[in-house]
Amino acid sequence: MSESAVESFLRSTGGSEILIEIGHTSATFQDLESAILASSSTVSTRLTEGRGAGLIEIQHRPTDHGTQKRYTLTKLGKRVYNWAEKTDFHRKIRERRRVQRELDAKLEEFLGKVNRDRTVLVQDAEPGLSADYSQEEFDRLDANFEQLSEEELKEVTYEQMEADLNSVGQRGEIKHDEVESSNS
């Protein structure tokens, strides 16, 4: 029960989140795995470290189908959790988790636009140009653009990107509309 083991656990990826998630109740591995923004192996490692630091213990509870392994906080773990509540640290952990999930969703949206844009570039490019451009292929495409100021280039590029994405979306809508009218 050394202080350095407790601090090390709380500073490690997923450590504080596990402590907060268990709180004054208990949790199964599956509960923790779905709530914590870390891999299942990281969650497993942190649970082992939390037990080693004297913060977490395992309880086996009877169920209709046998027993269920649940993680609870020890007396020391509950005391640390109480400090997390007292300092509002538990709220910040939950807020960070919410923000991280929002960030992940925005990343997926961003990657979707980038991938759609790459599709547009491939469709508009000369035959044989692959989606994984080499530097030479980019240089050939770049040579075809007229020289604009950096600000003008940004504005024109953004407008063209939006127009390209809109045309891809409209082509999808037209196909969808054609399918609906042929089904009528």
N, C-alpha and C positions, 0 to 999 in steps of 0.2 A: 504494500500500500504506500509506495513512495509518491511524493508530490510530483516528481518528474514524470512518472508513468501516467498520472492523471492529466497533467498538462500536455504531455505528448499525445495522449488519446484525444483530448479536446481539440488540439491543433491539427490533427490528421484529417485527411479528406473523409467526410462522412461521420467522424467521431461525434462531434457536437450534435449533428442531425439525429443520430441514433439515440443519444441521451435525451434529446428533446422529444423525439417521437415516442419513446417508451414512457417518459414522464411519470406520473403517479399511478399509471395503470400497468399494463403489460402488453407485449406484442409478439406475434409469431415472426419467424424469419420472412415469410411471404409478405406480411404487413410491412415490415421494414424495407424489404427489397423494393416494393412498389412505391413507398413513400420517399426513399432516399435517392438523391441524384448521384448515384454511384453504381458501379457494376456489382453483380451478386458476389463476386470473389472479394471485392473491397468490403462489402457489408459483412461477409463472413469473417474476414480478417479483423475488422473493427470490433465485432462481437467478441472474438477471442481476446483481443487486446483490452477491451473493456472489462472482461472477466479478470484478466491478469492485473489490471489496475485497481480491482476491487470495486468497480462501479456497477457492474452488471452481474446478475446471477440467473441461472436457469431453473425454471419450475416446470414440473410435469403435471398437467391437469387432466383429470379423467374426462373423456368424451363418450358419446354413444358408440364410437368405433375404436376405443382404446384410450391412449393418452396423447396429449398435445404438448409439445415443447414450446414454452413461452419464456420470453426474456423479461425480467423485471429489474428494477434498480435496487441496489443494496442500500443500506442505511447511508453510506457515504455517497452513493449515486443520487439518492433522494435529496441529500443536503446540497450537492452540486446543482441539481435541477432547481431547487428552491432559490439558489443564487441566480440562476438563469432567469427565473420568473421575476425576482426582485429587481434585476437590472434591465428587464425587458429584452434580454438576449434571445429568449425563446421566440419572441415576435419577429426579431430581425432574421433569425434562421428561417422561419416560415415565409417571411417576405422575400428573402433571397431565393428560396425555392420557387416561389411564384414568379419572380422576375426571370429566373433562369428558364423556366418553362415557356414564358412569353418570348424570351430571346430565342429559344430553340424553334418555336413556331415561326418567328420572323426569319430565321435562318433558312428554314424550309421554303418559305415564300420567296425569299431572295434567290435561293438556288433554283427554284422553279422558273423564275424569270430569266436567270442566266442560261439555263439549259434550253429554254424556249428561244432565247436570243441566238444561241449557238446554232440551233436548227434553222433559224432564219438566215444566218450568215452562210451556212452550208448550202441552202437552197438558192441563194442569190450569187454565190461564188462561182468561179469557173469550174467546169467539169473536172472531176477527179480530186477536188480539194476535200480533205478529210475534216471531221469535226475536231480532231486533235491536231491543231495547226502547228507546223514547224515555224521557226523564226523566218525562214525564207518565204513561206507562204504568207505570213503576216506582212513581211516587207513588200511583197508584190501587191497585196491589197492596199497597203498604206500608200504606195506610190500613186495609186489612182485617185486619192483624195486631194482636193486643192488645198493650198496652204491658207489657213485662217488663223486669226489670233486665238490664243488659248481659250479665252472666254467664248468667242464665237463658235469654236470647235466643240466646246462642252455643250453649248445650247443646241447646236445643230445635231450633235450626236444623240443627246437626250430625246429631242423631238423625233428623230428617226427611229430610235429604239422603241419609243411608245407607239409610233405608227406601225412598225413591224409587228409588235406584239398585238396591236389591235387587229391588224390584217390576219394574223394567225388565228386569233379568237373569232373573227368574223367568218373565216373559212370553216371553222369548226361549227359555228352557229348555222351557216348555210347548209352544211352537210346534215346537221341535226334536223333543220327545217325540211330538207328534201326527204329525209327518211320519214318524218311525221306525215308529210303530204302524200307520200307514196303508200303509207299504211292506211290512209283514209279511204 
